[in-house]
Amino acid sequence: MSGSSKFLDPKRTLEQRRQAVVNLWDFLVRGGIADTTRSPGEVIDTGRVRRLTRYTPVEGVEPRGLPVLLVPPLGAQSLCFDLRKGASVVEHLVESGRPTYLVDYDDLKAADKDLGIEHWVNDVLPNAIQKVSDDNGGSEVDLIGWCMGGLLSICTDAVHPELPIHTLTLVASPFDMSKVPIMAPLRAIGKVSGGRIVGTGLRTIGSIPSPLVSLGFKATALPTYLKKPMTVWKRRDDREFLGQVQAVDLLMNNMVAYPGRATMQVYQRMALRNEVATGKIQGPNKLVDLDNVDVPVLAVGGHRDVLAPIPAVHHVGDLLPNSPDVRLETAPGGHLGVLTGTQARDTTWAFIDSFLDDHA
C-alpha cells in the first residue's frame, strides 16, 4: 500500500478521523501542538554579543559528570538546543543530572557588523567557558556545538590551550566544503569573480538581516518546504510529527542577523579557499592549527544533511593527530534533525551520553 492510499484509506476508523481533525485544528488554528516553553534557567554572565545561561537542575536528580556548555552557531537562535518539550537537548541533559549551560549571542546591533569570527574565538567562548568552570569550582567543561557552533568550539580549543576544556562534541559541523554539493555553484561563482560579487554585496548591506538568514536556511531544504502542505495532510494522525514541524518552523522563522565581517570570513575561508579542510586557518593575528587539539572529540553527521553531509563532517577525523579519542558517528535526520529530531534521543543523544560518560 502506498503512503497516499494509506492516509486516504476509507476504512480508517471514526476515532482515527476524529483525532486527525483535532490534530489539524490544533496545528493550524489553535496556535500549535508543541509545548515550546523554554527550560528554566537564569542568565549569569553577559558581554558584547554574549549571554550565558545556567539551566535549573531538576530537583531530586543526582548530579552527573562535568558541566556542559552548549554552543549554537551564528544566526541561529539558542532554542535550537531547547526546541520543544520532549525534543530538547537542554531538557535531556538537565534531566540526566548534568550541569548545563548555554552561551548565545543576543540580537546584533549596527555596531556589531564589523565583528569577525575572532571575536567569538577570543572573547565570547573563552569568557563563557571560564565562567562555567568558575561556577563549578574550577572544573573542566564539556563543549557541545551545533553547525558552526562546533567549528567555533574546536577553533577556540586550538587557539587557547589554557582553557579548561575537557571534551568537544560537534554535531553537523562541516570541515570540508568540497564535500558539500550545494556549495558548488557558490564556489564556482567565487572562483570566476575572485569573490568580488558576493564580497561587494556583503560590504554593501553590512550584516545579513535575520529574514535573509531564515530564507537561506529554508532554501537548503526547499523540497521539504514545497511538500510541507501535503506532508502535513498525510501525517495528520501523527501528533508528535506535527509538533516537531511546528517547533522547527518557530526556529526557522526567528533566526538572528549575521555579522557582515564574520559572513565574509566564512565565505572566503570556508566556501572559496576551503581552509578548514586543511586544519589550518590563518586568523587576523594568529594561526588556528587543529594539530593543537588534544582533547577527546565526537563528531556526529546526519544522513539527510545537505548543509553538512557526513563526509564533510567526518573529515575532522583526518585533522586531529593529537586528540586521544576521535569518534565519528552518523544519525538520522537533516541539519537540525540530527541534533533534535524525533530520533535524536536514541541516536545522537545516546552517542553524546556514552562519549561524556566514557571520559568522565
Secondary structure, DSSP 4 states (H G I P E B T S, - for coil): --HHHHHT-TT--HHHHHHHHHHHHHHHTSS-SS--PPPPEEEEEEETTEEEEEEPPPTTPPP-SS-EEEEPPTTS-GGGGS-STTS-HHHHHHHTT--EEEEE--PPPGGGGG--HHHIIIIIHHHHHHHHHHHTTT--EEEEEETHHHHHHHHHHHH-TTS-EEEEEEES--S-GGG-GGGHHHHHHHHHHTTHHHHHHHHHH-SB-HHHHHHHHHHTTHHHHHTHHHHHHHTTT-HHHHHHHHHHHHHHTT---B-HHHHHHHIIIIIIS-GGGGTEEE-SSSEEEGGG--S-EEEEEETT-SSS-HHHHHGGGGS-TT-S-EEEEEESSSTTHHHHSTTGGGTHHHHHHHHHHHT-
